[in-house]
Amino acid sequence: MSARVAVVTFPGSNCDADLRHAVALFGMDPVAVWHKETTLPRVDAVLLPGGFSYGDYLRCGAIARFSPVMADVVAFAGRGGPVLGVCNGFQILTECGLVPGVLLRNEGLTFQCRDVNLRVEGRETPFTRDLVGQTLRLPIAHAEGNWFADPETVARVEGEGQVCFRYLGNPNGSLHDIAGVSNTRGNVVGLMPHPERYVEASLGGVDGSGVFRSLAASVGNPPIGANA
Amino acid sequence: MTPGTHDVITDELVQQHGLSPEEYQRLLDVLGREPTIVELGVFSVMWSEHCSYKSSRIHLGRLPTTGPRVLIGPGENAGVVDLGDGYAACFKMESHNHPSYIEPYQGAATGVGGILRDVFTMGARPMALMDSLRFGRLEHPKTRGLVRGVVAGIAGYGNCMGIPTVAGETRFDRSYDGNCLVNAFCCGIVPSDRIFLGTTGAPGNKVFYVGAGTGRDGIHGATMASTEFGEGSEEKRPTVQVGDPFQEKLLLEACLELMEGTAIVGIQDMGAAGLTSSSVEMAGRGGRGLLLRLDQVPMRETGMVPYELLLSESQERMLIVIEPGREQEVLDVFRKWDLSVAEIGEVTDDGVWRCTWHGEEVAAIPVAVLTDAAPKYDRPQQAPPALPALPELVDPDPFGRLLVVLADPDISDKQWIWRQYDHQVGTDTVVRPGADAALVRIKGTAKHLGFVCDSNGRHVYLDPFVGTAGQVAECARNLACVGATPVGLSDCMNFGNPQKPEIMWQFARSVDGMAEACRALDVPVISGNVSLYNETDGVGILPTPGLAMVGLYEGPTPGVRARFSEGLEVALIGELGRGWLAGSVYARLMGFDRHGAPPPVEYTAERALHVALRALVAGGVVEVAHDLSDGGLLVALAECTLDGVGGRFDFATDAGTLYGEDHGRALIAYRPGARDRVSELLAGVHSEVIGQTGGSRLAVGHRTVDVADVARAWGHSFPDWLAGTSPTR
């Protein structure tokens, strides 16, 4: 039976459909979850999509963390369930405190939509199984992706192997070139680049596929070679 | 200028409302009485150039607007063409020039917001945006700030909405110093049997207001956009609307959700002239009257009066007409999305557009008086004096000028712009910005839509008829380079003051040139808009008909690019050229940019070229296809080397051959093994092999240039200028 993967839609999310499409391509069953739900349906993983939740009019993600569904997402993460936040989803995870750091305005002050190279590092997570050590080319599309934390947090994150994705060529001024981090337990991951945008060769790349294959394997989905 | 309800209508008040004495007399005649101040405000916007098309309407009728694919032509919020298998494309291009000059960020942002609403009002989910931009000289003190503000505004709105901006074009000329152009295009996909229209249905139907509350922003925006700029234009900032893309994203999702059901009879976005224009247009199309209870309109400021409510251009608002008994469905959906929703009126059977304020009638005007009785002018036309011919250009080393041509702001790399636009959201963008045309797939089908926008004001200035026809041909050629066949065109006619006979002549000739080329190339014009009075202190812009063309490609995703790889044979389809330099970038750089006639279009050859290009691309026969346009043959070749692979070519190195901008030409490159197949598909089309790719130099005859220098000249000039680290050229 296919694993069920929740994709939460906040008001202003705009990569939710893209994530559901990618989840389905890799044989999993995407479950759309409206942010006003107070409990998650029975799912094997939770994904928080990119976009501009609540318009990003306060700090990015600062209002979405108070959406009714988030309490249950935090509880799901606390039980060790796999949670991935992409772009605005990453920002929401930092606002909830599920992953360390904050995301500041890009150093160049403009929105950047382009490809970046990343190295997958740190300990394995449900989203980076068999990927550690690889270099991936993935798209970014954000104005606030400049990861920042106080020196103690940076040292701890580096020391505990929580840096999952590191830019090779820093596009936004992020500390230590950090593109994605996990929590200490390793089940919650946030990253700025968009793996869901590079899972089909016709769209310019397939380097995002590994993240979804890793998720499928982690939640016991039968492996398939989805790759249109 | 927010008068009370009972002011006396003075000549001054009439003038402030942009109506001429003759127009006011016409108003008195058709209304049969003096208007209230509220009614005067309503007439002022409905009879403005912006809403009534009073100077342009009689000319636009000459455009071809029908065809086997056309489901909805001009007149609705956007046009719709059938794509087969139950899919249809809904698209339109619209200007937001005047507001963008006054307040670049909000002006451009709300331009994007407006065009998005035009498309999703029809029931279509937006799938792509494009922008055509014009700015003044780089050395003009306002240009840099306008570029930054406009680009940030487009990015701010489009990115937040999650609609990819997939293509665009940006050019510069001194004529735009005091009037930038911001033309925004949107295309959406709609089931061909689920298209929504702005109509009323039967009397008794309920009128709902949904979306953001009404504020005092943008009052008289339509009137402002119907006049020239002069001293004090900056003071018009309060007439510019303020955008809220987050509200619009919610509005989009809520409207599409409600459209899944059957509650909606008609739906209309509130754009220029806000509540007035949207309600009058709906009533006009439905052939009914309408009653609006203005006190029921959701407001975001206190103390607002009917005059303001009717003329506000607050963004992110819609009017929806439903059958009685379906109210709860509307309330449920819009409350789910935390949007304002209010029943504000109903459809009536007397043909009168009526507004009340706490029970008191403040306006009652027959709908036909506002729409059909609007002034319509056949303004005088006069051809301007003939322009000087292009003199013989003396240049000892045309090839040596390549890097200067590549660094020209009209040609150089605009990544700085399009990297600020999310061009991949939606995961359908197959060919991205920077190519001849963008290509976006429709998930779950073999269908792809090609998108291109283009306009060359210099060619149009030299000859509005030929110049505009050439642009139509070039758009179709760009689409052919990604394998797409044109299905429709949207036009955004940016011109000066139509009360000047020479401007009116430019406009009429431009329409006729577009009409001829569209007929010859089978491209219906399905939507568009007109922006006149693009003048400052009496000086008009180059006539700039902004064209946005959409094409359809069906099949596996084509692998074609506009960059060389090693070991390809390169051919030029079309003639090496007559060396048509008049109107070219090269001639301008030599100091002659308003001289001679633009290159002519030969439709038979042009059509044959498009057919051959599409077959070559669709069949996967060629690896490279690239249109020849600005900068001519040498610039097209140089652009193909930007990935670092050069080539050796053999043709004459005179200025005409290198930089001539004749139409009807394109470059292709293919593996030598594909030569026979290429020849087969090019049967009957003139073409010649001009060289081979490889190495790190671009060589023509015995002249060469390092491709790294090509990339540097092309890539650095625009960002360096923005950063202020380069001279202005």
Chai-1 contact restraints between the chains, C-beta under 6 A:
chainA,res_idxA,chainB,res_idxB,connection_type,confidence,min_distance_angstrom,max_distance_angstrom,comment,restraint_id
A,P11,B,L250,contact,1.0,0.0,6.0,A-B,restraint_1
A,G12,B,F246,contact,1.0,0.0,6.0,A-B,restraint_2
A,G12,B,K249,contact,1.0,0.0,6.0,A-B,restraint_3
A,N14,B,G162,contact,1.0,0.0,6.0,A-B,restraint_4
A,D18,B,T427,contact,1.0,0.0,6.0,A-B,restraint_5
A,F52,B,C160,contact,1.0,0.0,6.0,A-B,restraint_6
A,G55,B,F246,contact,1.0,0.0,6.0,A-B,restraint_7
A,T110,B,Q420,contact,1.0,0.0,6.0,A-B,restraint_8
A,F111,B,A155,contact,1.0,0.0,6.0,A-B,restraint_9
A,F111,B,N159,contact,1.0,0.0,6.0,A-B,restraint_10
A,F111,B,Q420,contact,1.0,0.0,6.0,A-B,restraint_11
A,Q112,B,R419,contact,1.0,0.0,6.0,A-B,restraint_12
A,C113,B,R419,contact,1.0,0.0,6.0,A-B,restraint_13
A,C113,B,D422,contact,1.0,0.0,6.0,A-B,restraint_14
A,C113,B,H423,contact,1.0,0.0,6.0,A-B,restraint_15
A,R114,B,R419,contact,1.0,0.0,6.0,A-B,restraint_16
A,P139,B,Q424,contact,1.0,0.0,6.0,A-B,restraint_17
A,A141,B,D422,contact,1.0,0.0,6.0,A-B,restraint_18
A,R197,B,Q424,contact,1.0,0.0,6.0,A-B,restraint_19
A,R197,B,T427,contact,1.0,0.0,6.0,A-B,restraint_20
A,S202,B,V430,contact,1.0,0.0,6.0,A-B,restraint_21
A,S202,B,T557,contact,1.0,0.0,6.0,A-B,restraint_22
